[in-house]
């Protein structure tokens, strides 16, 4: 029993190291043109997570095969550690860098931090949101381009139309919302009065 607990703690330590190496890999790859054309930032993060994980596997598998073990872990444990680390980092990227890129709240706080001596009214913040975030940073067009790129919208000569894929996605979100109710249903049911 003691040996199994020790092996478990080693595996946890390896997973933590793998998470660090995946984070470094993704941070470096984000600075290259690799997948830069991917309009959906989350998809790019997840693909780079997968690429970094595969690179780690390519590096560690020969060591494990040659020595039989790496840090006391066999091939299956090594692959499991990389897989769990990749999954954990996918969650991290979804909740960390992705929210920074998409969050109005973060934009608003950053704008206020740059002008910390100013007291903002509610109307000032609303104006800041519309003028600075939506129009100034062209966020609306960025979101439309992203949805076209992932197939939820299609561009027609008259504008944009939701695709069957987009309709299925809304149905899935509404199903999830019935299980995990959100406090403000306006985002999932915008046409309810």
HUJOUR-V925169 format. One record per residue. N is the residue number from 1. OMEGA is omega as a letter, one per 20 degrees, with the letter a starting at -180 (999 if undefined). NEAR is the number of other C-alpha atoms within 8 Angstrom. Layout:
<<N	OMEGA	NEAR> <N	OMEGA	NEAR>>
//
This chain:
<<1	a	4> <2	r	5> <3	r	6> <4	r	7> <5	r	8> <6	r	8> <7	r	10> <8	r	8> <9	r	8> <10	r	10> <11	r	11> <12	r	9> <13	r	8> <14	r	9> <15	r	12> <16	r	9> <17	r	8> <18	r	12> <19	r	12> <20	a	8> <21	r	10> <22	r	15> <23	r	10> <24	r	8> <25	a	11> <26	r	12> <27	r	8> <28	a	8> <29	r	10> <30	a	10> <31	r	6> <32	r	7> <33	a	7> <34	r	6> <35	a	6> <36	r	9> <37	r	4> <38	a	9> <39	r	9> <40	a	10> <41	r	8> <42	r	9> <43	r	8> <44	r	12> <45	a	11> <46	r	10> <47	r	8> <48	r	12> <49	r	15> <50	r	9> <51	r	8> <52	r	12> <53	r	12> <54	r	8> <55	r	8> <56	r	12> <57	r	10> <58	r	8> <59	a	8> <60	a	10> <61	r	10> <62	r	8> <63	a	11> <64	a	12> <65	a	9> <66	a	6> <67	a	7> <68	r	9> <69	r	11> <70	a	11> <71	r	5> <72	a	7> <73	r	10> <74	a	10> <75	a	11> <76	r	6> <77	r	9> <78	r	12> <79	r	9> <80	r	8> <81	r	13> <82	r	13> <83	r	9> <84	r	9> <85	r	13> <86	r	13> <87	r	8> <88	a	9> <89	r	12> <90	r	11> <91	r	8> <92	a	9> <93	r	12> <94	a	10> <95	a	8> <96	a	8> <97	a	9> <98	a	11> <99	r	9> <100	a	8> <101	a	6> <102	a	6> <103	r	8> <104	a	8> <105	a	6> <106	r	8> <107	a	9> <108	r	11> <109	a	8> <110	r	8> <111	r	8> <112	r	9> <113	r	7> <114	r	6> <115	a	7> <116	a	7> <117	a	4> <118	r	6> <119	a	5> <120	r	7> <121	r	6> <122	r	6> <123	r	7> <124	a	8> <125	r	10> <126	r	8> <127	r	9> <128	r	10> <129	a	11> <130	a	10> <131	a	9> <132	a	10> <133	a	13> <134	a	11> <135	a	10> <136	a	9> <137	r	7> <138	a	9> <139	r	10> <140	r	8> <141	r	7> <142	r	8> <143	r	8> <144	r	9> <145	r	9> <146	a	10> <147	r	11> <148	a	11> <149	a	10> <150	r	8> <151	r	10> <152	r	14> <153	r	13> <154	a	10> <155	r	9> <156	a	7> <157	r	4> <158	a	5> <159	a	6> <160	r	8> <161	r	8> <162	r	10> <163	r	10> <164	r	7> <165	r	9> <166	r	11> <167	r	10> <168	r	8> <169	r	9> <170	r	9> <171	r	8> <172	r	8> <173	a	9> <174	r	9> <175	r	8> <176	a	9> <177	r	10> <178	r	7> <179	a	6> <180	a	6> <181	r	7> <182	a	6> <183	a	4> <184	a	5> <185	a	8> <186	a	8> <187	a	6> <188	r	9> <189	a	7> <190	a	7> <191	r	5> <192	r	5> <193	999	2>>
//
